[in-house]
Structures are given as C-alpha cells and as structure tokens.
Amino acid sequence: MQKVAPLIDMETLERVAPVIRNAAHPLRLRILDYLRREDRPCTVSEITDAVEAAQAVVSQQLRILKDQGILASQREGTCIFYRIADPSVLLLLECIRHHGGCRP
C-alpha cells in the first residue's frame, strides 16, 4: 500500500502562496520560461524581444518577480541582467507543460 503524504502545513502554504500568485501571470510565466530556456542571465532587451511585449510592461513584470525573490538582477555598466533566483518556480512550468500536453 502506498504511503499518503501528510497535508502541507499552513505556515508553508502561507509563505509560498504569494510566490505562486506572483508567478502565475501569463507574461511572467513566459519570462520565466525564456530565462529557463536560455539558462543564463539575460538583459531586459533580450527578454523583451523574446516574449514580444513592450519594454515598459516587461520591466514592470521583472520588478514584480524580483520583489518576490523569484528573479535576481545584476548591473553591468548600463545593462541589467536578470536570472532565476528561485529554481523551484521552474516546477510550475513543468506542471503547465504537463497540463498543456494532456489536453484532448
């Protein structure tokens, strides 16, 4: 008989819910997917081109992801490079891929 995992404690759920809520936006998920695919820090311009959105909108989404600790940034000269700081969010992308692949 398979052992059933216990329920996740409320403290953990309350801590991760904002991360999930902030990541769960179509453009933010696309940004995360791009950064996952590239597997290197990328500039705002690179991200903007890849996700096909306006620079101002992308910058706003990057700020939200950074404020939540999902992304980290580093300035080099006039460029800011963004990378995934919390790789656990990549599991969301895997769930989306699995769900998308299971459609009839």
C-alpha positions, 0 to 999 in steps of 0.5 A: 500500500502506498504511503499518503503524504501528510497535508502541507502545513499552513505556515508553508502554504502561507509563505509560498502562496504569494510566490505562486500568485506572483508567478502565475501571470501569463507574461511572467510565466513566459519570462520565466520560461525564456530565462529557463530556456536560455539558462543564463542571465539575460538583459531586459532587451533580450527578454523583451524581444523574446516574449514580444511585449513592450519594454515598459510592461516587461520591466514592470513584470521583472520588478514584480518577480524580483520583489518576490525573490523569484528573479535576481538582477545584476548591473553591468555598466548600463545593462541589467541582467536578470536570472532565476533566483528561485529554481523551484518556480521552474516546477510550475512550468513543468506542471503547465507543460504537463497540463498543456500536453494532456489536453484532448 
